[in-house]
């Protein structure tokens, strides 16, 4: 990558000395003024040539292995500083402006003439999100400290840290229905099948399903219904209302919600091609992913969750009101929220009346903010939801999430034996 190269004088003292010595020689000629003038001028010129060589002949490159990682992975970068000049680089300060939490590639190095220096930087990715590697700046100087050389590499690579998928707690989710050939107690509007019955038109029904002859006979719009079978389709609605979020960093309701959403999607998508999962996560960015099967959909969901951040503009009631009519019929809806309010329940009930099977995964906010337990409030809420045939589960802070994929990191430690001998020992630790 191309660098912005700059050479500047650190101090004007050499120029002032040269001017004073030249004036002294003109006013009062003496051999000492000549010697000093030649010495200071030569020193300044040598420093300038040394610095100019570094400005034109030094190059820095950084290479990253991959542009996406998962929380807990080790990010590794290879840096190379090349010096094409005939004079060495006595010191070079590398300033890294990457914004990955806990990752810093800044350091001070030296490089031989017409040589190169390589080093590797490793850092553990502790938080999900979208980050940048760079920009990078290199500061160098001549041995006399008269000039400073700055190389600025403005390019920055974007790196995506995906949330980690965990083992789910035992959650019994209701199963929705979708079109098929087996007779069931619920109906689905699917044109590809034989109609099983008819019913009056409801807002949101497609006009393609209207039975026009029967509508003309009865004097009102009548739509056709079709047979259904059990389906694994799942909508995940992740509440990102800023007003109900508590906790900080990894121990927050937002991060627990991200883990639950990612793990729930992974759990359903791993059970065969017929299962499809969609995601609704409206925060600072609006993620609306239609249900699809396969691992490709899982990575799309993880990408959306990686950048999920709460916003005050999308309370859960507004989300359910705006997107509810577009979710279709006969599917499972899992709502992940830390909200203890009941104001969004009226927006959820129409989904159940349209054949959806809702469940609520409540992230107990009282376990995150250090206040008094809210067991009675949660119990009354769950009772209210149960009256409307809405199942619920509660997750509290400190739940022992276990990674779905075990990641092991190896490092070398040196152990001193009783005889005084030092031997390397490879230590494995799970991250």
C-alpha positions as CSV (number, residue, x, y, z in Angstrom):
1,X,0.0,0.0,0.0
2,X,1.2,3.6,-0.8
3,X,2.2,5.8,2.1
4,X,2.0,9.5,2.7
5,X,5.7,10.4,3.2
6,X,6.8,13.5,5.1
7,X,10.2,14.9,6.2
8,X,10.3,17.8,8.6
9,X,12.9,19.6,10.7
10,X,12.6,19.0,14.5
11,X,14.4,22.2,15.5
12,X,15.6,25.3,13.8
13,X,18.7,25.5,16.0
14,X,21.1,24.2,13.3
15,X,19.9,26.9,10.8
16,X,20.2,29.6,13.5
17,X,23.8,28.4,14.3
18,X,24.7,28.4,10.6
19,X,23.4,32.0,10.3
20,X,25.2,33.2,13.4
21,X,28.5,31.6,12.4
22,X,28.3,33.0,8.8
23,X,27.6,36.4,10.2
24,X,30.5,36.1,12.7
25,X,32.8,35.1,9.8
26,X,31.8,38.1,7.8
27,X,32.1,40.6,10.7
28,X,35.2,39.1,12.4
29,X,36.9,36.6,10.1
30,X,38.6,33.8,12.0
31,X,39.5,30.2,11.3
32,X,37.4,29.0,14.3
33,X,34.2,30.3,12.7
34,X,35.0,28.5,9.5
35,X,35.6,25.2,11.3
36,X,32.4,25.5,13.2
37,X,30.4,26.6,10.1
38,X,31.7,23.6,8.1
39,X,31.0,21.3,11.0
40,X,27.5,22.4,11.7
41,X,26.6,22.6,8.0
42,X,28.0,19.2,7.3
43,X,26.2,17.6,10.3
44,X,22.9,19.1,9.2
45,X,23.4,18.0,5.6
46,X,24.4,14.5,6.7
47,X,21.3,14.3,9.0
48,X,19.1,15.5,6.1
49,X,20.5,13.0,3.6
50,X,20.0,10.2,6.2
51,X,16.4,11.2,6.8
52,X,15.7,11.6,3.1
53,X,16.9,8.1,2.4
54,X,14.6,6.7,5.1
55,X,11.7,8.8,3.7
56,X,12.1,7.3,0.2
57,X,13.5,3.8,0.9
58,X,11.5,2.5,3.9
59,X,8.3,0.5,3.4
60,X,5.9,-1.2,5.8
61,X,3.5,-4.0,5.0
62,X,1.0,-5.8,7.2
63,X,-0.8,-9.0,6.2
64,X,-3.8,-10.5,8.0
65,X,-4.8,-14.1,7.9
66,X,-8.5,-13.8,7.0
67,X,-10.9,-10.9,7.3
68,X,-13.3,-12.5,9.7
69,X,-13.0,-14.4,13.0
70,X,-15.2,-15.6,15.8
71,X,-15.1,-14.4,19.4
72,X,-12.3,-16.3,21.1
73,X,-10.2,-16.7,18.0
74,X,-6.7,-15.4,17.8
75,X,-6.1,-12.7,15.3
76,X,-2.6,-12.9,13.7
77,X,-0.9,-10.2,11.6
78,X,2.5,-10.3,9.9
79,X,4.4,-7.0,9.7
80,X,7.4,-6.4,7.5
81,X,9.6,-3.3,7.5
82,X,11.9,-3.1,4.5
83,X,14.8,-0.7,4.2
84,X,16.1,-0.2,0.7
85,X,18.7,2.4,1.6
86,X,22.4,2.2,2.3
87,X,22.1,3.5,5.8
88,X,20.4,1.7,8.7
89,X,17.2,2.6,10.5
90,X,18.3,3.1,14.0
91,X,14.8,3.3,15.4
92,X,11.3,3.2,14.0
93,X,8.1,3.7,16.0
94,X,5.1,1.8,14.7
95,X,1.8,3.4,15.7
96,X,-1.2,1.2,15.0
97,X,-4.7,2.8,15.1
98,X,-6.7,-0.4,15.0
99,X,-9.9,-0.3,17.1
100,X,-10.2,-4.0,18.1
101,X,-10.5,-4.1,21.9
102,X,-7.3,-5.4,23.5
103,X,-5.3,-5.5,20.3
104,X,-2.3,-3.2,19.9
105,X,0.4,-3.7,17.2
106,X,2.4,-0.6,18.2
107,X,6.1,-1.1,18.9
108,X,9.6,0.2,18.4
109,X,12.1,-1.6,16.1
110,X,15.3,-1.2,14.1
111,X,16.3,-2.3,10.6
112,X,19.7,-2.9,8.9
113,X,20.7,-1.2,5.7
114,X,19.2,-3.0,2.7
115,X,17.5,-5.4,5.0
116,X,14.1,-6.1,6.5
117,X,12.6,-6.8,9.9
118,X,9.6,-9.1,10.4
119,X,7.4,-9.7,13.4
120,X,4.1,-11.2,14.2
121,X,1.4,-9.7,16.4
122,X,-1.3,-11.9,18.0
123,X,-4.4,-10.8,19.9
124,X,-7.5,-12.6,21.1
125,X,-10.8,-11.3,19.8
126,X,-12.9,-10.8,22.9
127,X,-16.0,-8.9,21.6
128,X,-18.1,-9.3,18.5
129,X,-18.4,-6.4,16.1
130,X,-17.1,-4.8,13.0
131,X,-13.6,-3.3,13.5
132,X,-10.7,-1.8,11.4
133,X,-7.1,-2.8,11.2
134,X,-5.2,0.5,10.7
135,X,-4.4,3.2,9.8
136,X,-0.7,2.8,10.5
137,X,2.0,5.4,11.0
138,X,5.8,5.0,11.1
139,X,8.0,7.6,12.8
140,X,11.8,7.6,12.2
141,X,14.6,10.0,12.7
142,X,18.3,10.6,12.0
143,X,21.0,9.8,14.7
144,X,21.3,13.5,15.6
145,X,17.6,14.1,16.2
146,X,17.4,17.0,13.7
147,X,14.8,15.6,11.3
148,X,11.7,13.4,11.7
149,X,10.4,11.1,9.0
150,X,6.7,10.2,9.0
151,X,5.2,7.4,6.9
152,X,1.4,7.3,7.1
153,X,-0.6,4.4,5.6
154,X,-4.2,5.6,5.6
155,X,-5.7,2.4,4.4
156,X,-7.7,0.4,6.9
157,X,-8.9,-3.2,6.5
158,X,-12.3,-4.1,7.9
159,X,-12.5,-7.2,10.0
160,X,-15.7,-8.9,11.2
161,X,-15.8,-10.6,14.6
162,X,-18.7,-13.0,14.6
163,X,-20.5,-13.9,17.8
164,X,-19.8,-17.3,19.2
165,X,-22.4,-20.0,19.0
166,X,-23.1,-21.7,22.4
167,X,-25.0,-24.8,23.6
168,X,-28.6,-23.7,24.2
169,X,-30.3,-24.2,27.5
170,X,-33.2,-26.6,27.3
171,X,-35.8,-24.6,25.4
172,X,-39.1,-26.2,24.4
173,X,-40.3,-24.0,21.5
174,X,-43.8,-24.5,20.0
175,X,-43.8,-25.7,16.4
176,X,-45.6,-23.7,13.7
177,X,-47.3,-25.1,10.6
178,X,-46.6,-24.7,6.9
179,X,-48.0,-26.0,3.7
180,X,-47.8,-29.7,3.0
181,X,-49.8,-32.8,2.0
182,X,-50.7,-34.2,5.4
183,X,-54.1,-33.2,6.9
184,X,-53.7,-31.2,10.1
185,X,-56.0,-29.3,12.4
186,X,-54.7,-25.9,11.0
187,X,-54.9,-24.6,7.5
188,X,-52.4,-22.8,5.3
189,X,-52.9,-20.5,2.3
190,X,-50.9,-22.3,-0.4
191,X,-52.0,-22.2,-4.0
192,X,-50.0,-25.3,-5.0
193,X,-52.3,-27.6,-2.9
194,X,-55.9,-28.6,-3.1
195,X,-58.2,-26.4,-1.1
196,X,-59.6,-28.0,2.0
197,X,-62.0,-25.3,3.2
198,X,-63.0,-21.7,2.8
199,X,-63.4,-18.8,5.2
200,X,-64.2,-15.0,5.1
201,X,-61.5,-12.7,3.8
202,X,-59.2,-11.1,6.5
203,X,-56.9,-8.1,6.1
204,X,-53.5,-9.3,4.8
205,X,-54.9,-12.2,2.7
206,X,-53.7,-12.3,-0.9
207,X,-56.3,-11.6,-3.6
208,X,-55.0,-14.6,-5.4
209,X,-56.7,-16.8,-2.8
210,X,-60.1,-15.3,-3.2
211,X,-62.8,-17.8,-4.4
212,X,-64.6,-15.4,-6.8
213,X,-67.7,-17.6,-7.6
214,X,-68.4,-18.3,-4.0
215,X,-67.8,-14.6,-3.1
216,X,-70.3,-13.5,-5.7
217,X,-72.8,-16.0,-4.3
218,X,-72.5,-15.0,-0.7
219,X,-72.0,-11.3,-1.3
220,X,-68.7,-11.1,0.6
221,X,-65.1,-12.0,-0.1
222,X,-64.3,-15.6,0.6
223,X,-60.7,-17.1,0.5
224,X,-59.5,-20.7,0.2
225,X,-57.5,-22.5,2.8
226,X,-55.3,-25.5,2.3
227,X,-53.9,-28.5,4.2
228,X,-50.9,-28.0,6.4
229,X,-48.1,-30.0,8.1
230,X,-45.8,-29.3,11.0
231,X,-42.9,-27.0,10.0
232,X,-39.6,-26.0,11.5
233,X,-39.6,-22.5,10.2
234,X,-38.6,-20.0,12.9
235,X,-38.6,-16.2,13.2
236,X,-36.2,-14.8,15.8
237,X,-37.2,-11.3,17.0
238,X,-34.3,-9.8,19.0
239,X,-35.4,-6.8,21.0
240,X,-32.8,-4.0,20.7
241,X,-34.7,-1.3,22.5
242,X,-32.1,0.8,24.3
243,X,-34.5,1.7,27.1
244,X,-34.7,-1.9,28.4
245,X,-31.1,-2.9,28.1
246,X,-28.9,-3.2,31.3
247,X,-25.4,-4.4,32.1
248,X,-22.1,-3.6,30.5
249,X,-19.7,-5.3,28.1
250,X,-20.0,-9.1,27.9
251,X,-22.2,-9.2,31.0
252,X,-25.1,-7.3,29.5
253,X,-28.6,-8.1,28.2
254,X,-27.5,-7.1,24.7
255,X,-24.6,-9.7,24.6
256,X,-26.8,-12.4,26.1
257,X,-29.4,-11.7,23.5
258,X,-26.8,-11.9,20.7
259,X,-25.6,-15.3,22.1
260,X,-29.2,-16.6,22.4
261,X,-30.1,-15.5,18.9
262,X,-27.0,-16.9,17.3
263,X,-27.3,-20.2,19.2
264,X,-31.0,-20.6,18.5
265,X,-30.4,-20.1,14.8
266,X,-27.6,-22.6,14.8
267,X,-29.6,-25.2,16.7
268,X,-32.5,-25.0,14.2
269,X,-30.5,-24.8,11.0
270,X,-28.4,-27.9,12.0
271,X,-31.5,-30.1,12.0
272,X,-31.9,-30.6,8.3
273,X,-32.6,-28.7,5.1
274,X,-36.3,-28.3,5.7
275,X,-35.8,-26.0,8.7
276,X,-35.5,-22.3,7.9
277,X,-34.7,-19.4,10.2
278,X,-35.3,-15.7,9.8
279,X,-34.1,-12.8,12.0
280,X,-35.5,-9.4,12.9
281,X,-33.1,-7.2,14.9
282,X,-34.0,-3.5,14.7
283,X,-31.4,-1.3,16.5
284,X,-28.9,1.2,15.1
285,X,-29.1,-1.0,11.9
286,X,-32.3,-2.8,10.8
287,X,-31.7,-6.5,10.1
288,X,-34.6,-8.2,8.4
289,X,-33.6,-11.7,7.1
290,X,-36.3,-13.8,5.6
291,X,-36.4,-17.5,6.7
292,X,-34.0,-19.7,4.7
293,X,-32.4,-23.0,5.4
294,X,-28.7,-24.0,5.3
295,X,-25.4,-22.9,6.8
296,X,-25.3,-19.9,4.5
297,X,-28.3,-18.4,6.3
298,X,-26.5,-19.0,9.6
299,X,-23.5,-16.9,8.5
300,X,-25.9,-14.2,7.3
301,X,-27.5,-14.1,10.7
302,X,-24.2,-14.1,12.5
303,X,-23.1,-11.2,10.3
304,X,-26.2,-9.2,11.2
305,X,-25.7,-10.0,14.9
306,X,-22.1,-9.0,14.9
307,X,-23.0,-5.4,14.3
308,X,-26.2,-5.3,16.4
309,X,-26.4,-2.3,18.7
310,X,-29.4,-1.0,20.7
311,X,-31.4,2.1,19.6
312,X,-34.1,4.1,21.3
313,X,-36.1,4.3,18.0
314,X,-37.3,0.7,17.9
315,X,-39.2,-0.4,21.0
316,X,-40.5,-4.0,20.8
317,X,-44.1,-2.8,20.5
318,X,-43.2,-0.8,17.3
319,X,-41.3,-3.7,15.9
320,X,-44.1,-6.2,16.3
321,X,-46.7,-3.7,15.0
322,X,-44.6,-2.9,11.9
323,X,-43.3,-6.3,10.9
324,X,-46.0,-8.6,12.3
325,X,-48.3,-8.4,9.2
326,X,-45.4,-9.4,7.0
327,X,-44.4,-12.6,8.8
328,X,-46.9,-14.8,7.1
329,X,-48.9,-17.6,8.9
330,X,-48.2,-20.8,10.7
331,X,-44.6,-20.3,11.8
332,X,-42.8,-20.2,15.2
333,X,-41.8,-16.8,16.6
334,X,-39.2,-16.6,19.3
335,X,-39.0,-13.2,20.9
336,X,-35.7,-12.5,22.9
337,X,-36.1,-9.5,25.2
338,X,-35.2,-8.1,28.6
339,X,-38.4,-6.1,28.7
340,X,-40.7,-6.6,31.8
341,X,-43.4,-4.4,30.3
342,X,-46.7,-5.5,29.0
343,X,-47.2,-2.8,26.5
344,X,-46.0,-5.0,23.6
345,X,-48.3,-7.9,24.4
346,X,-51.3,-6.4,22.4
347,X,-49.0,-6.2,19.3
348,X,-48.1,-9.9,19.7
349,X,-51.6,-11.3,20.1
350,X,-52.5,-10.8,16.4
351,X,-49.7,-13.1,15.4
352,X,-51.1,-15.9,17.5
353,X,-54.6,-15.3,16.0
354,X,-53.1,-15.8,12.5
355,X,-51.8,-19.2,13.4
356,X,-48.3,-18.2,14.5
357,X,-46.8,-20.0,17.6
358,X,-45.1,-17.4,19.7
359,X,-42.7,-17.9,22.6
360,X,-40.8,-15.4,24.8
361,X,-37.2,-15.9,26.0
362,X,-36.9,-13.4,28.8
363,X,-33.4,-12.2,29.8
364,X,-34.0,-11.3,33.4
365,X,-32.8,-7.6,33.7
366,X,-32.8,-7.7,37.5
367,X,-29.9,-10.2,37.5
368,X,-27.8,-7.7,35.5
369,X,-28.4,-4.4,37.3
370,X,-27.9,-5.5,40.8
371,X,-31.3,-4.5,42.1
372,X,-33.7,-6.6,44.1
373,X,-34.9,-9.9,42.6
374,X,-38.0,-9.5,40.4
375,X,-39.2,-13.1,40.7
376,X,-42.8,-12.1,41.5
377,X,-43.0,-9.7,38.5
378,X,-41.6,-12.3,36.2
379,X,-43.9,-15.0,37.6
380,X,-47.0,-12.7,37.0
381,X,-45.8,-11.9,33.4
382,X,-45.3,-15.6,32.6
383,X,-48.8,-16.3,34.0
384,X,-50.2,-13.6,31.7
385,X,-48.4,-14.9,28.7
386,X,-49.6,-18.5,29.5
387,X,-53.2,-17.2,29.6
388,X,-52.7,-16.3,25.9
389,X,-51.0,-19.6,25.1
390,X,-47.6,-18.0,24.9
391,X,-44.8,-20.2,26.3
392,X,-41.8,-18.5,28.0
393,X,-38.3,-19.2,29.3
394,X,-36.1,-17.1,31.6
395,X,-32.3,-16.7,31.3
396,X,-30.4,-14.9,34.1
397,X,-26.9,-13.4,34.3
398,X,-24.2,-16.0,34.9
399,X,-25.8,-18.7,32.9
400,X,-23.0,-21.2,32.1
401,X,-22.9,-21.0,28.3
402,X,-20.8,-23.7,26.8
403,X,-19.2,-23.2,23.3
404,X,-20.7,-25.4,20.6
405,X,-17.3,-25.8,19.1
406,X,-14.4,-26.3,21.5
407,X,-11.5,-24.0,20.7
408,X,-8.1,-25.0,22.1
409,X,-5.0,-22.7,22.3
410,X,-1.5,-24.0,22.7
411,X,1.3,-22.1,24.3
412,X,4.8,-23.0,25.5
413,X,5.9,-22.7,29.1
414,X,9.3,-23.3,30.4
415,X,9.6,-25.5,33.5
416,X,12.7,-25.8,35.7
417,X,13.4,-29.3,36.9
418,X,14.9,-30.2,40.2
419,X,18.3,-30.7,38.5
420,X,18.2,-27.1,37.3
421,X,17.4,-28.1,33.7
422,X,14.9,-26.0,31.8
423,X,12.5,-27.8,29.5
424,X,9.7,-26.5,27.3
425,X,6.2,-27.7,28.1
426,X,3.2,-27.4,25.7
427,X,0.1,-26.2,27.6
428,X,-3.4,-26.5,26.1
429,X,-6.1,-24.3,27.3
430,X,-9.7,-23.9,26.2
431,X,-10.8,-20.4,25.1
